[in-house]
């Protein structure tokens, strides 16, 4: 199940945020060895703000198995900050374009008919649903070079805008997705999911 939670609700849903920040530390710092900000046992940075939107995927035992972070490019975001030197020609600043980062899936044993974890499918579909419901026309994202294979299996075709290779991250790419009901239908068909976004505490239908 997928839940949409805002950054200013961190105190209200502290257990969800605790799981998410710990999971992000495990993946980005402990496993990938990225140079990310660690606070106690959390991976958390200046983009984890009150206005940040989070999508979190939970298994049937209400344990977090994945998350993604969404920011309006009209506000400070990673492409206008630490990744700007890598991609100087890929800048965006518009309330109609949002940035997706910190895509994490860990511990999900459920798999959709396309062979991709349920959490990953839910997060991608949920991002498109969020955009459609909020008038967002494009999603831009930073991703590792192998991710487009997963995207295609989920019915999501990305437009690559640039790539950069570093010793720390390997090859990192910037992509742009045009949001439409046709894209939502493509993901629904490819993943076998129904609509997934639910408010905190509620199960998706």
Order of alpha helices (4+ residues) and beta strands (2+ residues): beta-alpha-beta-beta-beta-beta-beta-alpha-beta-alpha-beta-beta-alpha-beta
